[in-house]
Structure formats: C-alpha cells, structure tokens
Amino acid sequence: MMIKQTSLHLNPFCILGITTRDNRHKIVEMAEERSLHLDHDLCQKTRSELTNPRARLSAEMAWMPGVAPRMAEKIANELLLNPIAVRSVKGLPELARANLMAASLELVEENESAESIAESIRDFAWVVDAIDPEDVLRDINEDRSISGFPEVRGVEAIEEELAERRKAYRATLKNLLDSMDPNKLIETMTDAVAVATDNGEDQAPALLDELVDAYEIETQGFLQKEYDNIAKLVESAGEAAPRGENAVAPIIDKISKVARNWDRVAQPIQLSAKSRGKTHTQSREVAFELRSLGIDLNNVHGMLDQAHKMTGLLQELFAELPDVVERLGEDAEAISELRKQTQEREKNRAHWERDITFRAEIGVLFKDELSISPQGVKWKGSVYPLDSITRVRWGGVRHSVNGVPSGTTFTLGFGDDLSSEAIELRKESIYSGFLERLWRAVCVRLMFEIGNTLRSGHSITFGEMVIKNDFVVLPDQRFLSKKSFELKWHDVQVWSENGQLYVGCKADKKVYGSASYIENWNTHLIEHIIRGGFKKGVQRLSDYLKD
C-alpha cells in the first residue's frame, strides 16, 4: 500500500501496473492478479475503464502518452521520492509533462518557499498552454496501434478530454493554494503573476488567468470589507479636514495602512487584468475614492503636504491601472507645482505683500481711502478680507462732447457674498495700479474657484450665458425667439465689442450671448479662462487651470 498517492498514482494504468501498450489479455490478467492484494472492486473498475475505448481515452490522457513504458514507470516512482526534481524533467511530450507537474504539485511540502511554488505554477501553466491536440492524438494512436485498441478517429475527442484535464489542473492548483496560510498564498499568487506577465505587460498563460479568476472570487469578501473600511476612513478625513491638518494626519496614516493591506491582496488581480488589457474595477474605485480625498484636501482645505502624501501612495499602489496612473501623474505634477509655489510664496512673503499693497486717496475736497493689502481691500472705512471677495468687475467708458474726447470714467467693483462696492475714478493711474494688485491678490484665486465649480458639474450664469465645463448655453437672438442652444466649446467663438464680451455660434450668427465687463460680475475672469482654454485646446474649461 502506498504511503503517498497522487492523481497520477491513482490512474488505472498505475493501479494495475500495466503500460499503454499492453493488450486486453494483459489488462485482464493484471486485474485478476492485483485483486489478490488490492480492493477487488477497484481492480474490476480499472479493468473496465481500460478496456472501454472511450473511458480508456480519459485514463490515457491523464497518464503519460508518448512516454516509453519503462520511462513512465521510472518517473512515477521518482515522483514520490523527489517531486520537486520531477517538475523540471525535460524531453517529455507536453501533456505527459503537464500531468507529472500537476502530480508533483500535489506533494508540495509545507516548508517549500512561496517563490519556489510560484515558479513551479508558472512553468506548469506554460506547459499546459503548449499542449497540441494533434500531437496528443498521434502519441495515443501510436500506443493503441501496438496494444490492439481502435485508434481515436478525430482530434475533437482529444480536445474534449483536454478541457477536462484543464479542470483537473485548476482543481490541483486551487487545492494547493487552499492548503497555504493566507500570507504565503498571496505572496505565491503575486510572484507567479508578476513574473509570468512581466508586471502586467505580457499575456499570462490561460491556466494562470483562470487561477487568478478563482482567486478573485475567493478574496472578494475580504476586498469588499476593506473597501468599506477605506470609504469610512475617507469620510472621516473629510469631516476632520475643517479642524486642520493635525486632525487629518492620523486618519491619513490609517488610510495608508488599510490601503496597503487591500492592495497586497488585490495585486495579482490587478496585474492579471492589466495583462489582459483590462482594469480591475474595484481597484479603480478605491483609487478614485482616495484620489478624490487628495483633491479635496488640496483644493478645498489647502493641505498640500497631505494631498502630496496621498498622491504618492496612490502612485505606489495602483501602478497597474493605466488610466489611473495617467491622472495621478497629472495630479502629482499639479500638486508638486503648487507646493513649489507655496514654498516660494512663503519664502518671499514680504516681497509678495509688497507687490499687492497699494493705497490712494480719492476725492477733491473730501477724500476717501482706497487700498489693498494682505489684510484686505479697504474703501470708505469698510474692509473686505481678500479670501472673502467672490466677485469683481471693472472697465472704462470714454466720453466726448461734439466728437471731442472729454476723458474716461473708470469703474472698479468688488464684493463678497453679502455686499459689494462700486467705485468711479477719473485717474487712470489709480485705476490701473489698484487693478494690477487686485489681479494678483484676488483674481487668480477666483479663477481657480471658478474652475473647481465647473469641474464639480455646476454651472455659472453671467449676462445672457450659462457656462458649463464642456459646453455653453446661448440664446437665439432672432425676433421673438425664446430658444437656447447647448454648444460645445469648439463650436463657438469669442469677441469683444462696445464694452461687452460676446460668445457666439460659429455656424449661426443669430445664436450668441453677451455680458458687460462693467456691469456683470467676473466677466473678465471667465473671458480669461475661455480664451486660455481655446489657446490650450482643451475640451473642458477646468482643464485650462490644471497646470
């Protein structure tokens, strides 16, 4: 009685101790002889299988077709003594080699390393991929011509049996993985897929893809649970953000730990999906969940360091997701540039304060102070902090009497969500001096806020137009028409005339909208974004403000 048994040793040929070239008489004789010291019913069953041409084919394909009888017997014995050595036996037909490798993987010792097992799984999968049904048909029929059994007529029967062999191979590998502790299992799968696919660049053998699919099903419960934990932590970070960076940092550390654990389990699935030209959907969802947190920390709360940390984590964990990598690269560049700008601004804070500081007195007899500084904009005793200003407008109107120029009136407007100011000036030096500082101190920030508004899906209405991120709504100017049209940005043109900004349809001169530079809020800023977007060739306005 064998102490160790594999599927190969339970094959009818091995049980009866016969070869694929023995005839019916030899099979019957050996079945009777073996029944004296083995189970009688088992011997009769194996005899029946080997004398029935259809059942015999299953036994032949699970044995070592194409291998000389003495060699097959020798290898079967060596398999029990040194299963690792048998995995690397060369010079055998691919099906026979696959059956031997499958049997050797049933004998894996507990102390064998994950790296060694992963290598064996990869080699096994490639051997299975290389099996040619025509070669198998030839090998089986050569032995049948000697044993006196009818030849297999067509390759279709071989292909059907090969499908069954593949199921058996998958079961062998799954049983092997199920016998491992979780950490070793994950390490084995990751190593096998990473090397076989060159980290997702090359197609893996089909058997390995099938094994990953089974692994994904087995790990789905864990991945979903960890995904839920990540989502809760992201929500907690968002709630903590208004309290400052000290409140957020510990949560980001927890997110990093959970995300790394999640990715460690998902890594084989990600690599396999990449090698097949796909993206693991759940990995993509996790990546964008974390990316959204990073964007929010940066754009809403100004936490550049935490946003940079989050982007770095994502680039490390999700390098197998091409579409995610591309966006993360853009995020990293943008955040890196913002960090440089922030560091530079902090380094040169005094210089920046000097650059945005301006003061002038307006009036002849009764003078009012108009000033701008880091503390805000001051006019007639009221102070508007710079960060509170949400709207601006400005412009000049030339006057003439009987065709003779009589000067220009300049208007400056600014305000927060509750109130606003409008100042009329005659001196261009005051107008341009204040406006230059206002642009640096307020307008650049407002343009980024406009971009964020559009990026989040909201619209902006000004003048006769409704601005969306990827299109604009313009009215039909025909008499009594109440229609409006949604036009993509590449379908419109922009021009200025008589103190108005115009956006119009290229194909229809009657479809356009206008907004006053002086009367409508933020017209200059929106014009800057639109024209800049056109020049850059973006499809969405917010993309202009990415860099």
Secondary structure, 3 states (H helix, E strand, C coil): CCCCCCCCCCCHHHHHCCCCCCCHHHHHHHHHHHCCCCCHHHHHHHHHHHHCHHHHHHHHHCCCCCCCHHHHHHHHHHHHHCHHHHHCCCCCCHHHHHHHHHHHHCCCCCCCCHHHHHHHHHHHHHHHHCCCHHHHHHHHHHHHHHHCCCCCCCHHHHHHHHHHHHHHHHHHHHHHHHCCCHHHHHHHHHHHHHHHCCCCCCCCCHHHHHHHHHHHHHHHHHHHHHHHHHHHHHHHHHHHHHHCHHHHHHHHHHHHHHHHHHHHHHHHHHHHHHHCCCCCHHHHHHHHHHHHHHHHHHHCCCCHHHHHHHHHHHHHHCCCCHHHHHHHHHHHHHHHHHHHHHHHHHHCHHHHHHHHCEEEEECCCCCEEEEEECCEEEECCEEECHHHCCEEEEEEEEEEECCEEEEEEEEEEEECCCCEEEEEECCHHHHHHHHHHHHHHHHHHHHHHHHHHHHCCCCEEECCEEECCCEEEEEECCCCCCCEEEEEHHHEEEEEECCEEEEEECCCCCEEEEEECCCCCCHHHHHHHHHHHHHHCCCCHHHHHCC
